[in-house]
Amino acid sequence: MAIFRVTTKRLVVSGGKRLEAGMTADITYNGSTLPLISNVKSEIQRQFKMKYNVDFPLGYINGNELKIEKL
């Protein structure tokens, strides 16, 4: 099981809440890379909700908006 750090690349404003550039969440995944598939996107969204109390819009969970690094 690997841990991946997901970092926002830029400011995202959705529903009156802000995700600032540089916000991070750590995701565990059983693989050497973190694919941005449905269940992984839901976990990223859940981790940002738990850490920052902000709903990360699913439309912004993509490679252009996030930096993903394996720890």
CHARMM-style PDB file with segment names, atoms N, HN, CA, C and O in Angstrom:
ATOM      1  N   MET     1       0.854  -1.171   0.000  1.00  0.00      PROA
ATOM      2  CA  MET     1       0.000   0.000   0.000  1.00  0.00      PROA
ATOM      3  C   MET     1       0.898   1.232   0.000  1.00  0.00      PROA
ATOM      4  O   MET     1       1.806   1.352   0.823  1.00  0.00      PROA
ATOM      5  N   ALA     2       0.635   2.138  -0.927  1.00  0.00      PROA
ATOM      6  HN  ALA     2      -0.102   2.040  -1.595  1.00  0.00      PROA
ATOM      7  CA  ALA     2       1.424   3.361  -1.060  1.00  0.00      PROA
ATOM      8  C   ALA     2       0.608   4.569  -0.608  1.00  0.00      PROA
ATOM      9  O   ALA     2      -0.622   4.553  -0.631  1.00  0.00      PROA
ATOM     10  N   ILE     3       1.322   5.612  -0.197  1.00  0.00      PROA
ATOM     11  HN  ILE     3       2.321   5.624  -0.179  1.00  0.00      PROA
ATOM     12  CA  ILE     3       0.685   6.870   0.183  1.00  0.00      PROA
ATOM     13  C   ILE     3       1.039   7.905  -0.880  1.00  0.00      PROA
ATOM     14  O   ILE     3       2.200   8.058  -1.260  1.00  0.00      PROA
ATOM     15  N   PHE     4       0.027   8.602  -1.344  1.00  0.00      PROA
ATOM     16  HN  PHE     4      -0.916   8.477  -1.035  1.00  0.00      PROA
ATOM     17  CA  PHE     4       0.201   9.644  -2.350  1.00  0.00      PROA
ATOM     18  C   PHE     4      -0.259  10.968  -1.770  1.00  0.00      PROA
ATOM     19  O   PHE     4      -1.301  11.044  -1.119  1.00  0.00      PROA
ATOM     20  N   ARG     5       0.526  12.011  -2.010  1.00  0.00      PROA
ATOM     21  HN  ARG     5       1.372  11.949  -2.539  1.00  0.00      PROA
ATOM     22  CA  ARG     5       0.136  13.358  -1.592  1.00  0.00      PROA
ATOM     23  C   ARG     5      -0.460  14.065  -2.798  1.00  0.00      PROA
ATOM     24  O   ARG     5       0.176  14.178  -3.846  1.00  0.00      PROA
ATOM     25  N   VAL     6      -1.685  14.537  -2.636  1.00  0.00      PROA
ATOM     26  HN  VAL     6      -2.202  14.445  -1.785  1.00  0.00      PROA
ATOM     27  CA  VAL     6      -2.410  15.254  -3.677  1.00  0.00      PROA
ATOM     28  C   VAL     6      -2.414  16.730  -3.280  1.00  0.00      PROA
ATOM     29  O   VAL     6      -2.870  17.081  -2.192  1.00  0.00      PROA
ATOM     30  N   THR     7      -1.904  17.593  -4.162  1.00  0.00      PROA
ATOM     31  HN  THR     7      -1.533  17.307  -5.046  1.00  0.00      PROA
ATOM     32  CA  THR     7      -1.780  19.023  -3.886  1.00  0.00      PROA
ATOM     33  C   THR     7      -2.511  19.813  -4.956  1.00  0.00      PROA
ATOM     34  O   THR     7      -2.375  19.527  -6.145  1.00  0.00      PROA
ATOM     35  N   THR     8      -3.290  20.810  -4.538  1.00  0.00      PROA
ATOM     36  HN  THR     8      -3.401  21.042  -3.572  1.00  0.00      PROA
ATOM     37  CA  THR     8      -3.970  21.663  -5.511  1.00  0.00      PROA
ATOM     38  C   THR     8      -2.952  22.601  -6.148  1.00  0.00      PROA
ATOM     39  O   THR     8      -2.077  23.137  -5.468  1.00  0.00      PROA
ATOM     40  N   LYS     9      -3.074  22.795  -7.462  1.00  0.00      PROA
ATOM     41  HN  LYS     9      -3.785  22.359  -8.014  1.00  0.00      PROA
ATOM     42  CA  LYS     9      -2.129  23.637  -8.197  1.00  0.00      PROA
ATOM     43  C   LYS     9      -2.543  25.102  -8.215  1.00  0.00      PROA
ATOM     44  O   LYS     9      -1.696  25.990  -8.312  1.00  0.00      PROA
ATOM     45  N   ARG    10      -3.855  25.356  -8.120  1.00  0.00      PROA
ATOM     46  HN  ARG    10      -4.543  24.635  -8.041  1.00  0.00      PROA
ATOM     47  CA  ARG    10      -4.326  26.740  -8.220  1.00  0.00      PROA
ATOM     48  C   ARG    10      -5.575  26.928  -7.373  1.00  0.00      PROA
ATOM     49  O   ARG    10      -6.135  25.959  -6.859  1.00  0.00      PROA
ATOM     50  N   LEU    11      -6.001  28.152  -7.230  1.00  0.00      PROA
ATOM     51  HN  LEU    11      -5.546  28.939  -7.647  1.00  0.00      PROA
ATOM     52  CA  LEU    11      -7.204  28.483  -6.476  1.00  0.00      PROA
ATOM     53  C   LEU    11      -8.442  27.916  -7.177  1.00  0.00      PROA
ATOM     54  O   LEU    11      -8.601  28.057  -8.390  1.00  0.00      PROA
ATOM     55  N   VAL    12      -9.313  27.277  -6.398  1.00  0.00      PROA
ATOM     56  HN  VAL    12      -9.184  27.162  -5.413  1.00  0.00      PROA
ATOM     57  CA  VAL    12     -10.590  26.784  -6.905  1.00  0.00      PROA
ATOM     58  C   VAL    12     -11.678  27.352  -6.004  1.00  0.00      PROA
ATOM     59  O   VAL    12     -11.625  27.174  -4.787  1.00  0.00      PROA
ATOM     60  N   VAL    13     -12.667  28.035  -6.583  1.00  0.00      PROA
ATOM     61  HN  VAL    13     -12.711  28.180  -7.571  1.00  0.00      PROA
ATOM     62  CA  VAL    13     -13.789  28.575  -5.830  1.00  0.00      PROA
ATOM     63  C   VAL    13     -15.034  27.835  -6.289  1.00  0.00      PROA
ATOM     64  O   VAL    13     -15.351  27.804  -7.478  1.00  0.00      PROA
ATOM     65  N   SER    14     -15.743  27.230  -5.319  1.00  0.00      PROA
ATOM     66  HN  SER    14     -15.484  27.255  -4.354  1.00  0.00      PROA
ATOM     67  CA  SER    14     -16.950  26.476  -5.649  1.00  0.00      PROA
ATOM     68  C   SER    14     -17.934  26.578  -4.500  1.00  0.00      PROA
ATOM     69  O   SER    14     -17.591  26.296  -3.352  1.00  0.00      PROA
ATOM     70  N   GLY    15     -19.134  26.975  -4.802  1.00  0.00      PROA
ATOM     71  HN  GLY    15     -19.413  27.205  -5.735  1.00  0.00      PROA
ATOM     72  CA  GLY    15     -20.178  27.036  -3.781  1.00  0.00      PROA
ATOM     73  C   GLY    15     -19.843  27.997  -2.648  1.00  0.00      PROA
ATOM     74  O   GLY    15     -20.249  27.772  -1.508  1.00  0.00      PROA
ATOM     75  N   GLY    16     -19.110  29.063  -2.946  1.00  0.00      PROA
ATOM     76  HN  GLY    16     -18.780  29.245  -3.873  1.00  0.00      PROA
ATOM     77  CA  GLY    16     -18.747  30.033  -1.931  1.00  0.00      PROA
ATOM     78  C   GLY    16     -17.585  29.613  -1.061  1.00  0.00      PROA
ATOM     79  O   GLY    16     -17.206  30.349  -0.150  1.00  0.00      PROA
ATOM     80  N   LYS    17     -17.005  28.447  -1.315  1.00  0.00      PROA
ATOM     81  HN  LYS    17     -17.312  27.849  -2.055  1.00  0.00      PROA
ATOM     82  CA  LYS    17     -15.847  27.982  -0.539  1.00  0.00      PROA
ATOM     83  C   LYS    17     -14.629  27.958  -1.447  1.00  0.00      PROA
ATOM     84  O   LYS    17     -14.735  27.783  -2.661  1.00  0.00      PROA
ATOM     85  N   ARG    18     -13.463  28.140  -0.822  1.00  0.00      PROA
ATOM     86  HN  ARG    18     -13.377  28.282   0.164  1.00  0.00      PROA
ATOM     87  CA  ARG    18     -12.221  28.243  -1.586  1.00  0.00      PROA
ATOM     88  C   ARG    18     -11.281  27.101  -1.258  1.00  0.00      PROA
ATOM     89  O   ARG    18     -11.124  26.712  -0.101  1.00  0.00      PROA
ATOM     90  N   LEU    19     -10.668  26.581  -2.289  1.00  0.00      PROA
ATOM     91  HN  LEU    19     -10.796  26.897  -3.229  1.00  0.00      PROA
ATOM     92  CA  LEU    19      -9.531  25.680  -2.142  1.00  0.00      PROA
ATOM     93  C   LEU    19      -8.332  26.462  -2.648  1.00  0.00      PROA
ATOM     94  O   LEU    19      -8.236  26.757  -3.839  1.00  0.00      PROA
ATOM     95  N   GLU    20      -7.424  26.796  -1.755  1.00  0.00      PROA
ATOM     96  HN  GLU    20      -7.501  26.556  -0.788  1.00  0.00      PROA
ATOM     97  CA  GLU    20      -6.246  27.575  -2.115  1.00  0.00      PROA
ATOM     98  C   GLU    20      -5.207  26.688  -2.791  1.00  0.00      PROA
ATOM     99  O   GLU    20      -5.183  25.475  -2.580  1.00  0.00      PROA
ATOM    100  N   ALA    21      -4.373  27.286  -3.581  1.00  0.00      PROA
ATOM    101  HN  ALA    21      -4.393  28.271  -3.752  1.00  0.00      PROA
ATOM    102  CA  ALA    21      -3.254  26.565  -4.178  1.00  0.00      PROA
ATOM    103  C   ALA    21      -2.350  26.077  -3.059  1.00  0.00      PROA
ATOM    104  O   ALA    21      -2.063  26.821  -2.122  1.00  0.00      PROA
ATOM    105  N   GLY    22      -1.902  24.834  -3.150  1.00  0.00      PROA
ATOM    106  HN  GLY    22      -2.136  24.229  -3.912  1.00  0.00      PROA
ATOM    107  CA  GLY    22      -1.009  24.265  -2.147  1.00  0.00      PROA
ATOM    108  C   GLY    22      -1.684  23.440  -1.065  1.00  0.00      PROA
ATOM    109  O   GLY    22      -1.000  22.844  -0.234  1.00  0.00      PROA
ATOM    110  N   MET    23      -3.012  23.393  -1.054  1.00  0.00      PROA
ATOM    111  HN  MET    23      -3.568  23.878  -1.729  1.00  0.00      PROA
ATOM    112  CA  MET    23      -3.694  22.525  -0.089  1.00  0.00      PROA
ATOM    113  C   MET    23      -3.398  21.077  -0.431  1.00  0.00      PROA
ATOM    114  O   MET    23      -3.355  20.709  -1.605  1.00  0.00      PROA
ATOM    115  N   THR    24      -3.194  20.250   0.594  1.00  0.00      PROA
ATOM    116  HN  THR    24      -3.229  20.549   1.548  1.00  0.00      PROA
ATOM    117  CA  THR    24      -2.811  18.862   0.355  1.00  0.00      PROA
ATOM    118  C   THR    24      -3.714  17.896   1.096  1.00  0.00      PROA
ATOM    119  O   THR    24      -4.349  18.242   2.092  1.00  0.00      PROA
ATOM    120  N   ALA    25      -3.752  16.690   0.591  1.00  0.00      PROA
ATOM    121  HN  ALA    25      -3.235  16.408  -0.217  1.00  0.00      PROA
ATOM    122  CA  ALA    25      -4.403  15.564   1.258  1.00  0.00      PROA
ATOM    123  C   ALA    25      -3.599  14.319   0.918  1.00  0.00      PROA
ATOM    124  O   ALA    25      -3.071  14.191  -0.187  1.00  0.00      PROA
ATOM    125  N   ASP    26      -3.510  13.407   1.872  1.00  0.00      PROA
ATOM    126  HN  ASP    26      -3.938  13.512   2.770  1.00  0.00      PROA
ATOM    127  CA  ASP    26      -2.780  12.156   1.652  1.00  0.00      PROA
ATOM    128  C   ASP    26      -3.767  11.030   1.406  1.00  0.00      PROA
ATOM    129  O   ASP    26      -4.731  10.857   2.151  1.00  0.00      PROA
ATOM    130  N   ILE    27      -3.511  10.266   0.348  1.00  0.00      PROA
ATOM    131  HN  ILE    27      -2.728  10.407  -0.256  1.00  0.00      PROA
ATOM    132  CA  ILE    27      -4.394   9.194  -0.092  1.00  0.00      PROA
ATOM    133  C   ILE    27      -3.602   7.895  -0.107  1.00  0.00      PROA
ATOM    134  O   ILE    27      -2.480   7.858  -0.613  1.00  0.00      PROA
ATOM    135  N   THR    28      -4.175   6.828   0.445  1.00  0.00      PROA
ATOM    136  HN  THR    28      -5.086   6.858   0.856  1.00  0.00      PROA
ATOM    137  CA  THR    28      -3.533   5.520   0.340  1.00  0.00      PROA
ATOM    138  C   THR    28      -4.156   4.771  -0.829  1.00  0.00      PROA
ATOM    139  O   THR    28      -5.362   4.844  -1.067  1.00  0.00      PROA
ATOM    140  N   TYR    29      -3.308   4.051  -1.552  1.00  0.00      PROA
ATOM    141  HN  TYR    29      -2.328   3.992  -1.359  1.00  0.00      PROA
ATOM    142  CA  TYR    29      -3.787   3.285  -2.703  1.00  0.00      PROA
ATOM    143  C   TYR    29      -2.869   2.092  -2.898  1.00  0.00      PROA
ATOM    144  O   TYR    29      -1.653   2.202  -2.743  1.00  0.00      PROA
ATOM    145  N   ASN    30      -3.449   0.962  -3.236  1.00  0.00      PROA
ATOM    146  HN  ASN    30      -4.437   0.873  -3.362  1.00  0.00      PROA
ATOM    147  CA  ASN    30      -2.690  -0.261  -3.425  1.00  0.00      PROA
ATOM    148  C   ASN    30      -2.198  -0.340  -4.871  1.00  0.00      PROA
ATOM    149  O   ASN    30      -2.762  -1.067  -5.689  1.00  0.00      PROA
ATOM    150  N   GLY    31      -1.160   0.404  -5.168  1.00  0.00      PROA
ATOM    151  HN  GLY    31      -0.702   0.994  -4.503  1.00  0.00      PROA
ATOM    152  CA  GLY    31      -0.583   0.423  -6.506  1.00  0.00      PROA
ATOM    153  C   GLY    31       0.598   1.365  -6.544  1.00  0.00      PROA
ATOM    154  O   GLY    31       0.837   2.110  -5.593  1.00  0.00      PROA
ATOM    155  N   SER    32       1.342   1.337  -7.644  1.00  0.00      PROA
ATOM    156  HN  SER    32       1.148   0.732  -8.416  1.00  0.00      PROA
ATOM    157  CA  SER    32       2.530   2.177  -7.747  1.00  0.00      PROA
ATOM    158  C   SER    32       2.221   3.563  -8.301  1.00  0.00      PROA
ATOM    159  O   SER    32       3.049   4.468  -8.194  1.00  0.00      PROA
ATOM    160  N   THR    33       1.033   3.742  -8.897  1.00  0.00      PROA
ATOM    161  HN  THR    33       0.361   3.007  -8.983  1.00  0.00      PROA
ATOM    162  CA  THR    33       0.580   5.050  -9.365  1.00  0.00      PROA
ATOM    163  C   THR    33      -0.850   5.252  -8.886  1.00  0.00      PROA
ATOM    164  O   THR    33      -1.546   4.291  -8.560  1.00  0.00      PROA
ATOM    165  N   LEU    34      -1.277   6.496  -8.845  1.00  0.00      PROA
ATOM    166  HN  LEU    34      -0.712   7.277  -9.110  1.00  0.00      PROA
ATOM    167  CA  LEU    34      -2.630   6.818  -8.399  1.00  0.00      PROA
ATOM    168  C   LEU    34      -3.488   7.170  -9.612  1.00  0.00      PROA
ATOM    169  O   LEU    34      -3.401   8.287 -10.123  1.00  0.00      PROA
ATOM    170  N   PRO    35      -4.310   6.237 -10.077  1.00  0.00      PROA
ATOM    171  CA  PRO    35      -5.166   6.547 -11.231  1.00  0.00      PROA
ATOM    172  C   PRO    35      -6.354   7.402 -10.788  1.00  0.00      PROA
ATOM    173  O   PRO    35      -6.926   7.173  -9.722  1.00  0.00      PROA
ATOM    174  N   LEU    36      -6.718   8.373 -11.598  1.00  0.00      PROA
ATOM    175  HN  LEU    36      -6.253   8.559 -12.464  1.00  0.00      PROA
ATOM    176  CA  LEU    36      -7.847   9.234 -11.250  1.00  0.00      PROA
ATOM    177  C   LEU    36      -9.137   8.621 -11.786  1.00  0.00      PROA
ATOM    178  O   LEU    36      -9.744   9.120 -12.733  1.00  0.00      PROA
ATOM    179  N   ILE    37      -9.536   7.515 -11.145  1.00  0.00      PROA
ATOM    180  HN  ILE    37      -9.043   7.109 -10.375  1.00  0.00      PROA
ATOM    181  CA  ILE    37     -10.774   6.821 -11.492  1.00  0.00      PROA
ATOM    182  C   ILE    37     -11.826   7.161 -10.446  1.00  0.00      PROA
ATOM    183  O   ILE    37     -11.522   7.814  -9.448  1.00  0.00      PROA
ATOM    184  N   SER    38     -13.031   6.733 -10.664  1.00  0.00      PROA
ATOM    185  HN  SER    38     -13.277   6.203 -11.476  1.00  0.00      PROA
ATOM    186  CA  SER    38     -14.181   7.123  -9.852  1.00  0.00      PROA
ATOM    187  C   SER    38     -13.978   6.950  -8.355  1.00  0.00      PROA
ATOM    188  O   SER    38     -14.195   7.896  -7.597  1.00  0.00      PROA
ATOM    189  N   ASN    39     -13.565   5.756  -7.907  1.00  0.00      PROA
ATOM    190  HN  ASN    39     -13.388   4.989  -8.523  1.00  0.00      PROA
ATOM    191  CA  ASN    39     -13.455   5.544  -6.461  1.00  0.00      PROA
ATOM    192  C   ASN    39     -12.290   6.334  -5.865  1.00  0.00      PROA
ATOM    193  O   ASN    39     -12.354   6.725  -4.700  1.00  0.00      PROA
ATOM    194  N   VAL    40     -11.237   6.578  -6.627  1.00  0.00      PROA
ATOM    195  HN  VAL    40     -11.184   6.260  -7.574  1.00  0.00      PROA
ATOM    196  CA  VAL    40     -10.109   7.382  -6.148  1.00  0.00      PROA
ATOM    197  C   VAL    40     -10.526   8.850  -6.064  1.00  0.00      PROA
ATOM    198  O   VAL    40     -10.170   9.536  -5.105  1.00  0.00      PROA
ATOM    199  N   LYS    41     -11.268   9.336  -7.044  1.00  0.00      PROA
ATOM    200  HN  LYS    41     -11.557   8.779  -7.823  1.00  0.00      PROA
ATOM    201  CA  LYS    41     -11.763  10.713  -7.007  1.00  0.00      PROA
ATOM    202  C   LYS    41     -12.653  10.939  -5.792  1.00  0.00      PROA
ATOM    203  O   LYS    41     -12.572  11.983  -5.145  1.00  0.00      PROA
ATOM    204  N   SER    42     -13.497   9.966  -5.484  1.00  0.00      PROA
ATOM    205  HN  SER    42     -13.562   9.118  -6.010  1.00  0.00      PROA
ATOM    206  CA  SER    42     -14.361  10.071  -4.306  1.00  0.00      PROA
ATOM    207  C   SER    42     -13.542  10.123  -3.025  1.00  0.00      PROA
ATOM    208  O   SER    42     -13.889  10.856  -2.099  1.00  0.00      PROA
ATOM    209  N   GLU    43     -12.460   9.357  -2.960  1.00  0.00      PROA
ATOM    210  HN  GLU    43     -12.177   8.761  -3.712  1.00  0.00      PROA
ATOM    211  CA  GLU    43     -11.588   9.369  -1.784  1.00  0.00      PROA
ATOM    212  C   GLU    43     -10.851  10.702  -1.668  1.00  0.00      PROA
ATOM    213  O   GLU    43     -10.705  11.220  -0.561  1.00  0.00      PROA
ATOM    214  N   ILE    44     -10.391  11.263  -2.768  1.00  0.00      PROA
ATOM    215  HN  ILE    44     -10.510  10.842  -3.667  1.00  0.00      PROA
ATOM    216  CA  ILE    44      -9.745  12.576  -2.751  1.00  0.00      PROA
ATOM    217  C   ILE    44     -10.737  13.622  -2.241  1.00  0.00      PROA
ATOM    218  O   ILE    44     -10.399  14.451  -1.396  1.00  0.00      PROA
ATOM    219  N   GLN    45     -11.942  13.575  -2.755  1.00  0.00      PROA
ATOM    220  HN  GLN    45     -12.217  12.902  -3.441  1.00  0.00      PROA
ATOM    221  CA  GLN    45     -12.985  14.504  -2.333  1.00  0.00      PROA
ATOM    222  C   GLN    45     -13.270  14.350  -0.830  1.00  0.00      PROA
ATOM    223  O   GLN    45     -13.432  15.349  -0.129  1.00  0.00      PROA
ATOM    224  N   ARG    46     -13.330  13.124  -0.340  1.00  0.00      PROA
ATOM    225  HN  ARG    46     -13.199  12.313  -0.909  1.00  0.00      PROA
ATOM    226  CA  ARG    46     -13.597  12.855   1.076  1.00  0.00      PROA
ATOM    227  C   ARG    46     -12.467  13.364   1.963  1.00  0.00      PROA
ATOM    228  O   ARG    46     -12.719  13.935   3.024  1.00  0.00      PROA
ATOM    229  N   GLN    47     -11.222  13.162   1.534  1.00  0.00      PROA
ATOM    230  HN  GLN    47     -11.017  12.698   0.672  1.00  0.00      PROA
ATOM    231  CA  GLN    47     -10.078  13.604   2.331  1.00  0.00      PROA
ATOM    232  C   GLN    47     -10.023  15.139   2.432  1.00  0.00      PROA
ATOM    233  O   GLN    47      -9.711  15.675   3.496  1.00  0.00      PROA
ATOM    234  N   PHE    48     -10.320  15.840   1.343  1.00  0.00      PROA
ATOM    235  HN  PHE    48     -10.573  15.405   0.479  1.00  0.00      PROA
ATOM    236  CA  PHE    48     -10.349  17.304   1.398  1.00  0.00      PROA
ATOM    237  C   PHE    48     -11.510  17.782   2.275  1.00  0.00      PROA
ATOM    238  O   PHE    48     -11.380  18.789   2.971  1.00  0.00      PROA
ATOM    239  N   LYS    49     -12.620  17.085   2.248  1.00  0.00      PROA
ATOM    240  HN  LYS    49     -12.725  16.267   1.683  1.00  0.00      PROA
ATOM    241  CA  LYS    49     -13.762  17.434   3.096  1.00  0.00      PROA
ATOM    242  C   LYS    49     -13.401  17.253   4.568  1.00  0.00      PROA
ATOM    243  O   LYS    49     -13.730  18.107   5.392  1.00  0.00      PROA
ATOM    244  N   MET    50     -12.730  16.153   4.910  1.00  0.00      PROA
ATOM    245  HN  MET    50     -12.463  15.459   4.241  1.00  0.00      PROA
ATOM    246  CA  MET    50     -12.348  15.901   6.299  1.00  0.00      PROA
ATOM    247  C   MET    50     -11.308  16.903   6.786  1.00  0.00      PROA
ATOM    248  O   MET    50     -11.403  17.392   7.912  1.00  0.00      PROA
ATOM    249  N   LYS    51     -10.326  17.213   5.961  1.00  0.00      PROA
ATOM    250  HN  LYS    51     -10.249  16.816   5.047  1.00  0.00      PROA
ATOM    251  CA  LYS    51      -9.214  18.059   6.387  1.00  0.00      PROA
ATOM    252  C   LYS    51      -9.569  19.543   6.401  1.00  0.00      PROA
ATOM    253  O   LYS    51      -9.205  20.262   7.331  1.00  0.00      PROA
ATOM    254  N   TYR    52     -10.286  20.006   5.360  1.00  0.00      PROA
ATOM    255  HN  TYR    52     -10.582  19.422   4.604  1.00  0.00      PROA
ATOM    256  CA  TYR    52     -10.540  21.437   5.205  1.00  0.00      PROA
ATOM    257  C   TYR    52     -12.018  21.823   5.275  1.00  0.00      PROA
ATOM    258  O   TYR    52     -12.344  23.009   5.233  1.00  0.00      PROA
ATOM    259  N   ASN    53     -12.910  20.845   5.383  1.00  0.00      PROA
ATOM    260  HN  ASN    53     -12.645  19.882   5.418  1.00  0.00      PROA
ATOM    261  CA  ASN    53     -14.354  21.078   5.395  1.00  0.00      PROA
ATOM    262  C   ASN    53     -14.811  21.811   4.125  1.00  0.00      PROA
ATOM    263  O   ASN    53     -15.635  22.724   4.182  1.00  0.00      PROA
ATOM    264  N   VAL    54     -14.264  21.398   2.997  1.00  0.00      PROA
ATOM    265  HN  VAL    54     -13.595  20.657   2.951  1.00  0.00      PROA
ATOM    266  CA  VAL    54     -14.605  21.980   1.702  1.00  0.00      PROA
ATOM    267  C   VAL    54     -14.924  20.852   0.735  1.00  0.00      PROA
ATOM    268  O   VAL    54     -14.173  19.881   0.635  1.00  0.00      PROA
ATOM    269  N   ASP    55     -16.028  20.978   0.027  1.00  0.00      PROA
ATOM    270  HN  ASP    55     -16.638  21.767   0.108  1.00  0.00      PROA
ATOM    271  CA  ASP    55     -16.369  19.996  -1.002  1.00  0.00      PROA
ATOM    272  C   ASP    55     -15.560  20.287  -2.253  1.00  0.00      PROA
ATOM    273  O   ASP    55     -15.760  21.310  -2.907  1.00  0.00      PROA
ATOM    274  N   PHE    56     -14.654  19.392  -2.581  1.00  0.00      PROA
ATOM    275  HN  PHE    56     -14.491  18.561  -2.049  1.00  0.00      PROA
ATOM    276  CA  PHE    56     -13.831  19.537  -3.781  1.00  0.00      PROA
ATOM    277  C   PHE    56     -14.685  19.099  -4.961  1.00  0.00      PROA
ATOM    278  O   PHE    56     -15.088  17.937  -5.011  1.00  0.00      PROA
ATOM    279  N   PRO    57     -14.978  19.978  -5.912  1.00  0.00      PROA
ATOM    280  CA  PRO    57     -15.824  19.600  -7.053  1.00  0.00      PROA
ATOM    281  C   PRO    57     -15.164  18.495  -7.880  1.00  0.00      PROA
ATOM    282  O   PRO    57     -13.987  18.592  -8.229  1.00  0.00      PROA
ATOM    283  N   LEU    58     -15.922  17.451  -8.190  1.00  0.00      PROA
ATOM    284  HN  LEU    58     -16.878  17.372  -7.907  1.00  0.00      PROA
ATOM    285  CA  LEU    58     -15.370  16.329  -8.949  1.00  0.00      PROA
ATOM    286  C   LEU    58     -14.814  16.750 -10.300  1.00  0.00      PROA
ATOM    287  O   LEU    58     -13.880  16.125 -10.803  1.00  0.00      PROA
ATOM    288  N   GLY    59     -15.371  17.798 -10.896  1.00  0.00      PROA
ATOM    289  HN  GLY    59     -16.130  18.306 -10.488  1.00  0.00      PROA
ATOM    290  CA  GLY    59     -14.885  18.278 -12.190  1.00  0.00      PROA
ATOM    291  C   GLY    59     -13.466  18.816 -12.147  1.00  0.00      PROA
ATOM    292  O   GLY    59     -12.795  18.900 -13.176  1.00  0.00      PROA
ATOM    293  N   TYR    60     -13.005  19.183 -10.949  1.00  0.00      PROA
ATOM    294  HN  TYR    60     -13.550  19.116 -10.113  1.00  0.00      PROA
ATOM    295  CA  TYR    60     -11.648  19.717 -10.798  1.00  0.00      PROA
ATOM    296  C   TYR    60     -10.644  18.657 -10.364  1.00  0.00      PROA
ATOM    297  O   TYR    60      -9.463  18.960 -10.196  1.00  0.00      PROA
ATOM    298  N   ILE    61     -11.089  17.439 -10.185  1.00  0.00      PROA
ATOM    299  HN  ILE    61     -12.049  17.193 -10.322  1.00  0.00      PROA
ATOM    300  CA  ILE    61     -10.172  16.372  -9.794  1.00  0.00      PROA
ATOM    301  C   ILE    61      -9.626  15.745 -11.078  1.00  0.00      PROA
ATOM    302  O   ILE    61     -10.153  14.756 -11.588  1.00  0.00      PROA
ATOM    303  N   ASN    62      -8.552  16.358 -11.579  1.00  0.00      PROA
ATOM    304  HN  ASN    62      -8.125  17.162 -11.165  1.00  0.00      PROA
ATOM    305  CA  ASN    62      -7.900  15.877 -12.787  1.00  0.00      PROA
ATOM    306  C   ASN    62      -6.424  16.270 -12.750  1.00  0.00      PROA
ATOM    307  O   ASN    62      -5.994  17.006 -11.862  1.00  0.00      PROA
ATOM    308  N   GLY    63      -5.676  15.789 -13.689  1.00  0.00      PROA
ATOM    309  HN  GLY    63      -6.025  15.190 -14.410  1.00  0.00      PROA
ATOM    310  CA  GLY    63      -4.241  16.021 -13.729  1.00  0.00      PROA
ATOM    311  C   GLY    63      -3.848  17.468 -13.941  1.00  0.00      PROA
ATOM    312  O   GLY    63      -2.739  17.862 -13.580  1.00  0.00      PROA
ATOM    313  N   ASN    64      -4.732  18.268 -14.517  1.00  0.00      PROA
ATOM    314  HN  ASN    64      -5.633  17.947 -14.810  1.00  0.00      PROA
ATOM    315  CA  ASN    64      -4.422  19.684 -14.738  1.00  0.00      PROA
ATOM    316  C   ASN    64      -4.536  20.496 -13.458  1.00  0.00      PROA
ATOM    317  O   ASN    64      -3.854  21.511 -13.312  1.00  0.00      PROA
ATOM    318  N   GLU    65      -5.379  20.074 -12.534  1.00  0.00      PROA
ATOM    319  HN  GLU    65      -5.933  19.250 -12.653  1.00  0.00      PROA
ATOM    320  CA  GLU    65      -5.644  20.827 -11.311  1.00  0.00      PROA
ATOM    321  C   GLU    65      -4.867  20.317 -10.106  1.00  0.00      PROA
ATOM    322  O   GLU    65      -4.732  21.027  -9.110  1.00  0.00      PROA
ATOM    323  N   LEU    66      -4.349  19.078 -10.187  1.00  0.00      PROA
ATOM    324  HN  LEU    66      -4.459  18.500 -10.996  1.00  0.00      PROA
ATOM    325  CA  LEU    66      -3.711  18.446  -9.036  1.00  0.00      PROA
ATOM    326  C   LEU    66      -2.296  17.989  -9.354  1.00  0.00      PROA
ATOM    327  O   LEU    66      -1.995  17.551 -10.464  1.00  0.00      PROA
ATOM    328  N   LYS    67      -1.451  18.102  -8.367  1.00  0.00      PROA
ATOM    329  HN  LYS    67      -1.695  18.459  -7.465  1.00  0.00      PROA
ATOM    330  CA  LYS    67      -0.105  17.520  -8.446  1.00  0.00      PROA
ATOM    331  C   LYS    67      -0.140  16.291  -7.543  1.00  0.00      PROA
ATOM    332  O   LYS    67      -0.529  16.384  -6.379  1.00  0.00      PROA
ATOM    333  N   ILE    68       0.261  15.152  -8.073  1.00  0.00      PROA
ATOM    334  HN  ILE    68       0.577  15.077  -9.019  1.00  0.00      PROA
ATOM    335  CA  ILE    68       0.224  13.895  -7.322  1.00  0.00      PROA
ATOM    336  C   ILE    68       1.650  13.368  -7.212  1.00  0.00      PROA
ATOM    337  O   ILE    68       2.344  13.183  -8.211  1.00  0.00      PROA
ATOM    338  N   GLU    69       2.067  13.132  -5.969  1.00  0.00      PROA
ATOM    339  HN  GLU    69       1.503  13.282  -5.157  1.00  0.00      PROA
ATOM    340  CA  GLU    69       3.410  12.576  -5.759  1.00  0.00      PROA
ATOM    341  C   GLU    69       3.337  11.405  -4.793  1.00  0.00      PROA
ATOM    342  O   GLU    69       2.565  11.416  -3.834  1.00  0.00      PROA
ATOM    343  N   LYS    70       4.142  10.411  -5.059  1.00  0.00      PROA
ATOM    344  HN  LYS    70       4.769  10.402  -5.838  1.00  0.00      PROA
ATOM    345  CA  LYS    70       4.204   9.228  -4.202  1.00  0.00      PROA
ATOM    346  C   LYS    70       5.166   9.507  -3.065  1.00  0.00      PROA
ATOM    347  O   LYS    70       6.290   9.954  -3.293  1.00  0.00      PROA
ATOM    348  N   LEU    71       4.728   9.245  -1.838  1.00  0.00      PROA
ATOM    349  HN  LEU    71       3.815   8.882  -1.653  1.00  0.00      PROA
ATOM    350  CA  LEU    71       5.593   9.460  -0.665  1.00  0.00      PROA
ATOM    351  C   LEU    71       6.350   8.213  -0.303  1.00  0.00      PROA
ATOM    352  OT1 LEU    71       7.122   8.217   0.656  1.00  0.00      PROA
TER     353      LEU     71
END
